[in-house]
């Protein structure tokens, strides 16, 4: 089973920058998609950005040009670099992996999956 640990949230002034990271663990063999979602108070969770194993990315229109998603597949870690932050970016940010395969312990090579997993979330607050 894949576990995700996010870090890097906090308080930042409008126009500032912040970086989030998401470390995946759990005998991971491969991950298809790593992504970031966010949920503001009273709103539904929404997609922020995703990155596939081949490197293709997808961004929400609201963050296009301001946020950059990156993944280090060797470390099973994803990153979200956020620039020119606005108060409306305030939310709990969640990491998600999709299509993950994990190794099954034993004398032969076996995989379990695919599976999806969510992180616990990290708060990002943009305020002066």
PyMOL commands that set and color helices and strands:
alter all, ss='L'
color gray80, all
select helices_A, chain A and resi 87-89
alter helices_A, ss='H'
color red, helices_A
select strands_A, chain A and resi 3-7+10-12+18-25+28-39+46-52+57-59+67-72+77-82+91-104+110-118+122-126
alter strands_A, ss='S'
color yellow, strands_A
deselect
rebuild
show_as cartoon
